[in-house]
Amino acid sequence: MTTEHLHGLIEAGERSDVEFKGEGIRPLSDNELVEAVVCLANRHGSTAGWVRVGVEDDGSITGARPRHHDRTDPLRVQALLANRTRPSLSVRAELAVLSGKEILVIEVPASRTPVGTADGKYLRRAIGGDGTPACLPMHFHEMQALQADRGQLDYSALILPDATWDDLDPLEFERFRRFIRESHGRGDDSLVGLPDLELAKALGGVQANHAVSAIRVLGVLLFGREEALSRLLPTHEVAFQMLSGRSVEVNDFFRWPLLRVVDEILARFRARNREEEMLVGMLRIAVPDYSPAAFREGVANAIIHRAYTRLGAVHVQWHDDHVEISNPGGFPEGVRLDNLLVTPPRPRNPLLADALKRAGVVERTARGIDTIFYEQLRNGRPAPSYGRSTESDVVLVLPGGKANLAFARLVAEEGQADRPLSLDELLLLNHLWLERQLTTTEGSFIIQKPEAEVRGRLQGLVEAGLVEARGERKGRAWHLSVATYRRLGEKAAYVRQRGFEPLQQEQMVLQYVGTHGRITRAETADLCKLGPRQAGRLLARLAREKKLRLHGMRRGAWYEPWS
């Protein structure tokens, strides 16, 4: 780590992955150092954490004391931490000199299993009561949550010692079979004819060999009686709320078996979800406020991915202009906002995810996130957002409001013409509809794929007559074609986005020079929305025509009025 990088990290202050340990008032003991390392190893996230000894909480550098007589040996520090952690942590320690003082820098890898001190003390990195990062005691249920986040534990597969077969409700087994029958082929039809016990065994809800020997969390979540759920799984809860401005019109909480909850939530959704109709060719197509498929997947994902070790309900909140679905427990390890659309599925509760797929509640492809985005976009709505998610909660927002029926008609017409639009294409068109133009770099961020794939998708849209390109190489931008704007009923928007003709560009440059006295190629490119080469050619032509005078060369070149 370079001195400049280290200075920058210290100036940024303490974070969830950075801990300062000052020794200005008193020396840091070996026990305190071990506990700080254990705390960072148990933090949420998969990247390394850092302990900096010799830096005070306010970022001032006081220096680290020599830990081995008159010096500090980084290898001995590494050995100390490996010997006094369980399981042993392999950290990397090094010394650095900042402001003339020596500090000890320790890189702590994220552990896939909970890490404690040799004497059995477990700590975790979290936000304390004052809103700053702190090291807090790590309880057993939090250890289970950490393992579930990192794919080491399936909480839904754990055995509940106090549960018995009598805690399961025969009516819920029949509800599971009904879901399969009504799933239109999405469910596992082979489960419909099984007796209750065989059905529970096939799903993994019970442990049995002739007789039931144990009930798993999954069995109680799917088939448990209401009283058994409250007693055995007190963290399970789902809320449905209708909010209008600051007033709460509906505020219901359910501690029912999962399929009964899904039944209730979907029934309330259908009762409130309005539709508009449009005519595409000879077909009438309904455009709902919210896509039933997207809503169902959003609710199911919240139930599947919630952390059942944490208190808090899955919330389904119906606002005036959007629906918000949230669940306790952040994204599983490896899932981030910038790879949500492309990362492989990582359910926090795999056994529960499989059971709901076999019931036909969610897609068998395990790519429900694609369904949520695709359904929202094809109905002429803005893209869904997970931007409100935090380390402790996942929040999905489905925008509502007035649909763009013209955009929905365009998507339907492309499908009828045997040119169905892919999710990537819909994401790009949606951005162009809202923001009017797009660069390749922006497209890479939107579809979360390399720029080469973005160019391929955009070129396909160009060949379909939906998009046009403007500019060259790095200055290239994309916008909707004149035919697309016409189909969307926004003819004037094309003229605004297409830009100015050469004569108009010339007039803009001359007016800019008249106002500011000079202009560069970069300023010309920004002013006229041109690529660097196009801007250079425009300026060179104006110089040849003696309308501008060139000064300087290459990057230092600039132009002033000829007279």
C-alpha positions in Angstrom: 0.0 0.0 0.0 1.5 3.3 -1.1 1.8 6.3 1.3 -0.6 8.4 -0.8 -3.2 5.6 -0.8 -2.9 5.2 3.0 -3.2 8.9 3.6 -6.4 8.9 1.5 -7.9 6.0 3.4 -7.1 7.6 6.7 -8.6 11.0 5.6 -11.9 9.1 4.7 -12.3 8.1 8.4 -13.5 4.9 10.0 -15.9 2.8 7.9 -17.4 -0.7 8.1 -14.2 -2.1 6.7 -11.7 0.3 8.4 -10.9 0.4 12.1 -8.5 2.9 13.8 -6.6 1.9 16.9 -4.7 4.8 18.5 -2.0 4.4 21.1 -1.6 8.0 22.0 -3.1 7.7 25.5 -2.2 4.0 26.3 -0.7 1.1 24.4 -3.0 -1.4 22.6 -2.9 -4.8 24.3 -2.6 -8.0 22.3 -6.1 -9.0 23.4 -7.6 -5.7 22.0 -5.7 -6.2 18.7 -7.0 -9.7 18.3 -10.6 -8.6 19.1 -10.4 -5.8 16.5 -9.2 -8.3 13.8 -12.0 -10.8 14.8 -14.6 -7.9 14.5 -13.5 -7.0 11.0 -13.4 -10.7 9.9 -17.1 -11.0 10.8 -18.3 -7.9 9.0 -20.9 -8.0 6.2 -19.3 -8.1 2.8 -16.7 -10.2 0.9 -13.8 -7.7 0.6 -10.9 -7.3 3.0 -11.0 -5.1 6.1 -8.2 -3.0 7.5 -6.9 -2.3 11.1 -4.6 0.7 11.4 -2.7 0.8 14.7 -1.3 4.2 15.5 -4.2 6.2 14.1 -6.7 7.8 16.5 -10.5 7.8 16.0 -10.4 11.3 14.6 -7.8 10.3 12.0 -4.8 12.0 13.7 -1.6 10.0 13.5 0.1 9.3 16.8 2.1 6.3 15.8 2.2 2.7 16.9 4.4 1.6 19.8 7.1 -1.1 19.2 5.5 -4.4 20.0 8.7 -6.5 20.1 11.2 -4.7 22.3 12.5 -1.8 20.3 10.7 -2.6 17.0 7.6 -4.2 15.5 8.0 -7.4 13.5 5.0 -7.8 11.1 5.6 -11.6 10.8 5.3 -12.0 14.5 2.1 -10.0 14.5 0.7 -12.3 11.8 1.7 -15.3 13.9 0.0 -13.9 17.0 -3.2 -13.3 15.2 -3.2 -16.7 13.6 -2.6 -18.4 16.9 -5.2 -16.5 18.9 -8.2 -16.7 16.4 -10.5 -19.7 15.8 -10.5 -20.7 13.0 -7.1 -19.3 12.5 -7.0 -16.1 10.4 -4.2 -15.6 7.8 -3.8 -11.8 7.9 -1.2 -9.6 6.3 0.7 -7.0 8.4 3.1 -4.3 7.3 4.6 -1.1 8.7 4.3 2.3 7.1 5.6 5.7 8.0 3.2 8.7 7.8 4.0 12.2 9.1 7.3 10.8 10.4 5.5 8.2 12.6 5.3 4.5 12.2 1.9 2.8 12.0 1.0 -0.8 11.8 -1.4 -1.8 8.9 -3.2 -5.1 9.1 -5.3 -6.5 6.2 -8.1 -8.8 7.4 -9.7 -11.2 4.9 -13.5 -11.7 5.2 -14.2 -15.1 6.7 -16.8 -17.5 5.3 -17.4 -18.8 8.8 -17.8 -16.9 12.1 -14.4 -16.2 13.7 -13.8 -15.9 17.4 -10.8 -15.4 19.8 -9.0 -18.4 21.2 -10.9 -17.8 24.5 -14.3 -17.9 22.8 -15.2 -14.2 22.3 -17.1 -13.3 19.1 -17.5 -9.8 17.8 -19.0 -8.3 14.6 -18.7 -5.0 12.7 -21.9 -3.0 12.6 -23.3 0.5 13.0 -23.5 1.4 16.7 -26.1 3.5 18.5 -24.3 6.7 17.7 -24.4 6.0 13.9 -20.7 5.2 13.6 -19.1 1.8 12.9 -18.4 -0.2 16.1 -17.5 -3.7 17.3 -20.6 -5.3 18.9 -21.1 -8.7 20.5 -22.0 -11.4 18.0 -24.9 -13.7 19.1 -25.6 -17.2 17.9 -28.4 -16.2 15.5 -26.1 -13.6 14.0 -23.5 -16.3 13.4 -26.2 -18.2 11.5 -27.2 -15.2 9.5 -23.5 -14.6 8.6 -23.2 -18.2 7.4 -26.4 -17.9 5.4 -25.3 -14.7 3.8 -22.1 -16.4 2.6 -23.7 -19.6 1.4 -22.5 -21.8 4.3 -25.8 -22.4 5.9 -29.4 -23.0 4.7 -31.5 -21.8 7.6 -34.7 -23.3 6.0 -33.0 -26.8 6.3 -32.4 -26.6 10.0 -34.2 -28.9 12.3 -36.6 -27.5 14.9 -36.3 -29.8 18.0 -39.6 -28.7 19.5 -41.7 -29.2 16.4 -43.9 -32.2 15.8 -46.0 -33.5 12.9 -49.1 -32.2 14.7 -47.8 -28.7 14.3 -48.4 -29.0 10.5 -51.8 -28.2 9.0 -53.4 -30.7 6.5 -55.1 -27.7 4.8 -51.8 -26.2 3.9 -50.7 -29.4 2.1 -53.8 -29.1 0.0 -53.1 -25.5 -0.7 -49.6 -26.5 -2.0 -51.2 -29.0 -4.4 -53.7 -26.3 -5.5 -50.9 -23.9 -6.3 -49.3 -26.5 -8.5 -52.6 -27.2 -10.4 -53.1 -23.5 -11.0 -49.5 -22.7 -12.0 -50.1 -23.5 -15.7 -47.2 -25.9 -15.9 -44.7 -23.9 -13.8 -45.0 -26.2 -10.8 -43.9 -29.8 -10.3 -47.0 -31.9 -11.3 -45.4 -35.1 -9.8 -46.0 -33.8 -6.3 -49.8 -33.4 -6.7 -50.7 -37.1 -6.1 -48.4 -37.6 -3.1 -49.8 -38.1 0.5 -49.0 -35.4 3.0 -46.0 -37.2 4.5 -44.5 -38.1 1.2 -45.0 -34.5 -0.1 -43.2 -33.1 3.0 -40.3 -35.6 2.5 -40.0 -34.8 -1.2 -39.7 -31.1 -0.4 -37.2 -31.7 2.4 -39.6 -30.2 5.0 -39.3 -33.2 7.3 -36.7 -35.9 8.2 -38.4 -39.3 8.1 -37.8 -43.0 7.6 -41.2 -44.6 7.8 -42.0 -42.4 10.8 -41.3 -38.6 11.1 -38.1 -38.1 13.2 -37.7 -34.3 12.9 -39.4 -31.2 11.4 -37.3 -28.7 9.5 -37.8 -24.9 9.4 -39.1 -25.3 5.8 -41.9 -27.7 6.9 -43.2 -25.2 9.5 -42.9 -22.2 7.1 -44.9 -24.0 4.4 -47.4 -26.1 6.4 -47.2 -24.9 10.0 -50.3 -23.9 12.0 -50.5 -20.3 13.0 -49.9 -21.1 16.6 -46.9 -23.2 15.8 -45.4 -20.5 13.6 -45.6 -17.9 16.4 -44.0 -20.4 18.9 -41.3 -21.9 16.7 -40.5 -19.1 14.2 -41.2 -15.8 16.0 -39.3 -13.8 13.4 -41.6 -14.8 10.5 -44.0 -12.0 9.7 -45.4 -10.4 6.5 -47.0 -6.9 6.4 -49.4 -5.4 3.8 -49.8 -1.7 4.0 -51.6 0.9 1.9 -50.2 4.4 2.3 -51.7 7.6 0.8 -49.5 10.5 1.5 -48.9 10.5 5.3 -52.0 8.5 6.1 -52.1 4.7 6.5 -55.3 3.2 5.0 -54.4 -0.5 5.5 -51.9 -1.9 8.0 -52.2 -5.7 8.3 -49.6 -8.2 9.6 -49.7 -11.9 9.0 -48.0 -14.8 10.7 -49.5 -17.4 8.5 -47.9 -20.2 6.4 -46.1 -18.9 3.4 -48.5 -20.0 0.7 -51.5 -18.7 2.6 -49.7 -15.3 2.9 -48.9 -15.3 -0.8 -52.6 -16.2 -1.5 -53.8 -13.2 0.6 -51.2 -10.7 -0.8 -52.0 -11.7 -4.4 -55.8 -11.4 -3.8 -55.3 -7.9 -2.4 -53.1 -7.0 -5.3 -55.6 -8.2 -7.9 -58.4 -6.2 -6.2 -56.4 -2.9 -6.4 -54.5 -3.3 -9.7 -56.2 -1.3 -12.4 -55.7 -1.8 -16.2 -55.8 0.3 -19.3 -56.5 -1.3 -22.7 -54.9 -0.5 -26.1 -55.5 -1.9 -29.5 -52.5 -3.4 -31.3 -53.5 -4.7 -34.7 -56.6 -6.8 -34.1 -55.7 -7.6 -30.5 -56.7 -5.8 -27.3 -53.7 -5.7 -24.9 -54.1 -4.8 -21.2 -51.5 -2.5 -19.6 -51.9 -2.8 -15.8 -50.7 -0.4 -13.2 -48.3 -3.1 -12.0 -47.4 -6.4 -13.8 -48.9 -9.4 -11.9 -45.8 -11.4 -12.8 -43.4 -8.8 -11.6 -45.3 -8.2 -8.3 -45.5 -12.0 -7.6 -41.8 -12.4 -8.2 -41.0 -9.4 -6.1 -43.0 -10.8 -3.1 -41.6 -14.3 -3.6 -38.0 -13.1 -3.7 -38.5 -11.1 -0.5 -39.9 -14.3 1.2 -37.1 -16.5 -0.2 -34.2 -14.2 0.5 -35.2 -12.8 3.9 -33.0 -13.5 6.9 -35.2 -15.6 9.2 -32.7 -15.2 12.0 -33.6 -11.4 12.2 -36.6 -9.7 13.7 -38.7 -7.6 11.2 -41.4 -8.3 8.7 -41.4 -8.6 4.9 -43.2 -5.3 4.0 -45.4 -4.9 0.9 -46.3 -1.1 0.8 -48.7 0.2 -1.7 -48.1 4.0 -2.3 -49.9 6.4 -4.5 -47.3 6.1 -7.3 -45.2 3.0 -6.5 -45.1 -0.3 -4.7 -42.3 -1.0 -2.3 -41.3 -4.5 -1.2 -38.7 -5.0 1.4 -37.2 -7.8 3.5 -34.8 -8.1 6.5 -31.3 -9.2 5.4 -29.1 -7.5 2.8 -28.0 -9.0 -0.5 -26.3 -12.4 -0.2 -22.5 -12.5 -0.6 -21.4 -11.6 -4.1 -24.7 -9.8 -5.0 -24.4 -6.0 -5.5 -26.4 -3.3 -7.1 -23.9 -3.2 -10.0 -24.2 -6.9 -10.9 -27.8 -7.7 -9.9 -28.8 -8.5 -13.4 -25.9 -10.8 -14.3 -24.8 -12.5 -11.1 -25.8 -16.2 -10.8 -28.8 -16.9 -8.4 -27.7 -17.1 -4.8 -30.8 -17.7 -2.6 -30.2 -17.3 1.1 -32.6 -20.2 1.8 -32.0 -22.7 -1.1 -34.4 -25.4 0.2 -37.2 -22.8 0.5 -36.4 -21.4 -3.0 -36.7 -24.9 -4.5 -40.0 -25.6 -2.7 -41.6 -22.4 -4.0 -40.3 -23.1 -7.5 -41.9 -26.6 -7.4 -45.1 -25.0 -6.2 -45.1 -22.7 -9.2 -44.9 -19.5 -7.2 -41.6 -18.4 -8.9 -39.8 -19.1 -12.1 -38.1 -22.5 -12.4 -35.2 -20.7 -14.2 -34.2 -19.0 -10.9 -34.0 -15.7 -12.8 -37.0 -14.0 -11.3 -35.1 -10.7 -11.3 -35.2 -10.7 -15.1 -39.0 -11.1 -15.0 -39.4 -8.2 -12.6 -37.4 -5.9 -14.9 -38.8 -7.2 -18.2 -42.4 -7.0 -17.1 -42.1 -3.5 -15.7 -40.4 -2.2 -18.9 -42.6 -3.8 -21.5 -45.6 -2.1 -19.9 -44.2 1.3 -20.5 -43.0 1.9 -16.9 -39.6 3.1 -15.6 -37.2 0.4 -14.6 -37.5 -1.1 -11.1 -35.0 0.1 -8.5 -33.1 -1.6 -5.7 -31.3 1.7 -4.9 -32.8 2.0 -1.4 -31.3 -1.3 -0.3 -28.9 -1.3 2.6 -26.5 -3.8 4.3 -29.4 -4.9 6.5 -32.4 -4.7 4.1 -33.3 -5.3 0.5 -35.8 -2.8 -0.9 -37.5 -3.2 -4.3 -39.4 -0.2 -5.8 -41.8 -0.8 -8.7 -42.7 2.7 -10.2 -46.4 3.1 -11.0 -48.2 6.2 -12.3 -49.4 6.8 -15.8 -48.0 4.3 -18.3 -46.4 5.3 -21.6 -48.9 3.4 -23.8 -47.1 4.4 -26.9 -43.9 2.7 -25.6 -45.9 -0.4 -24.6 -47.5 -0.5 -28.1 -44.1 -0.3 -29.7 -42.9 -3.3 -27.6 -46.1 -5.2 -28.5 -45.8 -4.4 -32.2 -42.2 -5.6 -32.3 -43.3 -8.9 -30.7 -46.1 -9.3 -33.3 -43.6 -8.7 -36.1 -41.6 -11.6 -34.8 -38.9 -9.2 -33.4 -39.3 -9.7 -29.7 -37.1 -7.3 -27.7 -34.7 -8.8 -25.1 -34.3 -7.4 -21.6 -31.0 -5.7 -22.5 -32.7 -4.0 -25.5 -35.6 -2.9 -23.3 -33.3 -1.5 -20.7 -31.4 0.5 -23.4 -34.6 1.8 -25.0 -36.1 2.7 -21.7 -33.1 4.8 -20.9 -33.2 6.5 -24.3 -36.9 7.2 -23.9 -36.3 8.8 -20.4 -32.8 10.5 -20.9 -32.9 11.0 -24.7 -29.3 9.9 -25.4 -26.8 7.3 -24.3 -23.1 6.6 -24.5 -21.6 3.1 -24.7 -20.1 3.5 -21.2 -23.6 4.4 -19.8 -25.1 1.4 -21.6 -22.5 -0.9 -19.9 -23.6 0.4 -16.5 -27.3 0.0 -17.4 -27.2 -3.6 -18.6 -24.2 -4.5 -16.4 -22.3 -6.0 -19.2 -19.0 -5.2 -21.1 -19.0 -2.4 -23.6 -18.5 -4.8 -26.5 -21.8 -6.4 -25.7 -23.5 -3.0 -25.4 -22.3 -2.0 -28.8 -23.7 -5.3 -30.2 -27.1 -4.7 -28.6 -27.2 -1.1 -29.8 -26.1 -2.1 -33.3 -29.0 -4.6 -33.4 -31.4 -1.8 -32.4 -29.9 0.3 -35.2 -30.5 -2.5 -37.7 -34.1 -2.8 -36.5 -34.6 0.9 -37.2 -35.2 1.8 -33.5 -32.0 3.7 -32.7 -29.5 5.9 -34.5 -25.8 6.6 -33.8 -24.2 10.0 -33.8 -20.5 11.0 -33.5 -17.4 8.8 -33.8 -15.5 6.4 -31.5 -15.3 7.8 -27.9 -17.6 10.7 -28.9 -20.3 8.4 -30.2 -23.7 8.7 -28.7 -27.0 6.9 -29.4 -30.6 8.2 -29.6 -33.9 7.0 -30.8 -34.6 7.1 -34.5 -37.0 9.3 -36.3 -39.3 6.3 -36.9 -39.3 5.5 -33.2 -40.0 9.0 -32.1 -42.9 9.0 -34.6 -44.3 5.8 -33.2 -44.0 7.3 -29.7 -45.8 10.4 -30.8 -42.9 12.7 -30.1 -41.8 14.0 -33.5 -40.2 17.2 -32.3 -38.0 15.3 -29.8 -36.1 13.7 -32.7 -35.1 17.1 -34.1 -33.9 18.3 -30.7 -31.8 15.1 -30.2 -30.5 14.9 -33.8 -28.8 18.2 -33.3 -27.9 21.0 -35.5 -27.1 21.1 -39.2 -23.6 22.3 -40.2 -24.7 25.9 -40.8 -26.3 26.0 -37.4 -23.1 24.5 -35.8 -21.0 27.1 -37.5 -23.3 29.9 -36.1 -23.1 28.4 -32.6 -19.3 28.3 -32.7 -19.0 31.9 -34.0 -21.5 33.1 -31.4 -19.5 31.4 -28.6 -16.3 33.0 -29.8 -17.9 36.4 -30.0 -19.1 36.0 -26.4 -16.0 34.4 -24.8 -13.3 35.5 -27.2 -11.8 32.1 -27.9 -12.8 28.4 -28.2 -11.0 25.0 -28.1 -11.7 21.8 -29.9 -13.0 20.2 -26.6 -15.4 23.2 -26.1 -16.6 22.9 -29.7 -17.3 19.2 -29.3 -19.3 19.8 -26.1 -21.1 22.8 -27.6 -22.2 21.1 -30.8 -22.4 17.5 -29.4 -19.7 16.3 -31.8 -16.9 13.9 -31.7 -13.3 15.3 -31.2 -12.4 14.7 -34.9 -15.7 16.2 -36.2 -15.1 19.3 -34.0 -11.5 19.6 -35.3 -12.7 19.5 -38.9 -15.4 22.1 -38.2 -12.8 24.5 -36.7 -10.3 23.9 -39.5 -12.9 24.8 -42.1 -13.8 28.0 -40.3 -10.1 28.8 -40.1 -9.7 28.2 -43.9 -12.7 30.4 -44.6 -10.9 33.1 -42.5 -13.7 33.2 -39.9 -11.5 32.0 -37.1 -7.7 32.4 -36.4 -5.7 29.4 -35.1 -3.3 29.8 -32.2 -1.0 27.0 -30.8 -0.7 23.4 -31.9 -2.3 20.1 -31.0 -3.8 19.9 -27.6 -2.8 23.5 -26.9 -4.6 24.9 -30.0 -7.3 27.5 -29.6 -9.2 29.8 -32.0 -10.2 33.5 -31.9 -12.2 35.7 -34.3 -10.3 36.5 -37.5 -10.8 40.2 -37.3 
